[in-house]
Amino acid sequence: MRVLAVADSDSYLKWAACLLGDLPSGCVTDLVVVRTPIAPSPEQIAAAVGERAVPPVLSARSLRRLAERTRPDAILVACTGPVVDVLVAEVLDGLRPRPVFVSGLPGISVPATEKAWTFRSGCDLFVVHSEREVAEFTAIAGRLGGGGAVGLARLPFLRPQRGAGGGDRVVFATQAKVPRERRQREQILLSLAALAADRPDLEVVVKLRALDGERQTHNERLPYQRLWREMGEPGRLTFVAGSMREQLERAAGFVTVSSTAALEAIAMGVPSLVLRDFGVSAEMINLVFEGSDLLGTLDELAEGGFRTASPAWCAANYFHPAERDDWAGRLAALVEAGPGTPARSLLDGPEHAAARRRARLRVEVPPKMLRVGYRAKRRVRRYLRALT
């Protein structure tokens, strides 16, 4: 079985690289990055793929030519929702023989959303990472129709791995979308600085998804490193990018508002804290942590009040037994079955086709090279801003 994986941003690239490692031995795999406005930097690419060969960054036209030349049995479209739709319905449409199209979400997807399903409804297999997510997306599929099967895969970075084993640092994992307000982000930084002042034996690290100026999956309006400079750097904090695992291997504690890295910390046995000061809700992307025993406050952070996740919560959320994973088996069965009725996209229709054609321009060329009218640019940006 030959599988081509296509990613458009840093988090999806890491997810794709890890999922390819799930496939049975003997599979031939290719990994590429499609050029979009949120394409990762060379440094982000290297950090995301680890020991794999650095993937090329291709335009949409070059991606099409690669697929025509290599004739993959399956294409893993590891991209944000609108880009999945554009690639499957426009860029890669009409390949012969038609490959099986696979997509999914690279992190926590509770609660499941109709938008995530709708943008990926043209794919034959939709991959998520807990039995709760499978149930929620299966219910959405039953209600809306479209799409294909829902497959289960344990998040790739939660495979059995070497534990942290008592470190000398506390790691704060940032999240681009939340919290949204400047004051809230400043409160987090001040609590981290208070911990650093009280515990000179610990290095307090702010783990960034991207350096200031680099792009990431979701746009970050108020980067922490920039805020810290504007605050006059009132304390002892270290800002780093790169590999989360390398940071966790040296961690004595971990804190976040909603990052998927909390699951990685749990897997490595790092005492953790998920901040609830700004609410626990779908908007804060931390609803899934209810009942985990990890929810705590900024005051607890300043005091180093980290804790261990509930075993019952872990079993229900992301830490299911490996034998429950079925996505690779479902993929092999779809490939073996050969051409059948393709998944039906819920975005079929002339109005969506026009939006895709405009959005395809954004996928194919860098923004500074785009030469279309102002109103068309705004429509394209609105389409691509609906990232999931």
Secondary structure, 3 states (H helix, E strand, C coil): CEEEEEECCHHHHHHHHHHHCCCCCCCEEEEEEECCCCCCCHHHHHHHHCCCCCCCEECHHHHHHHHHHHCCCEEEEECCHHHHHHHHHHHCCCCCCCCEEEEECCCCCCCCCHHHHHHCCCCCEEEECCHHHHHHHHHHHHHHCCECEEEECCCHHHCCCCCCCCCCEEEEECCCCCCCCHHHHHHHHHHHHHHHHHCCCCEEEEECCCCCCCCCCCCCCCCHHHHHHHCCCCCCCEEECCCHHHHHCCEEEEEECCCCHHHHHHHCCCCEEEECCCCCCCCCCCHHHCCCCCEECHHHHHCCCCECCCHHHHHHCCCCCHHHCCHHHHHHHHHHHCCCCCCECCCCCHHHHHHHHHHHHHHHCCHHHCCCCHHHHHHHHHHHHCCC
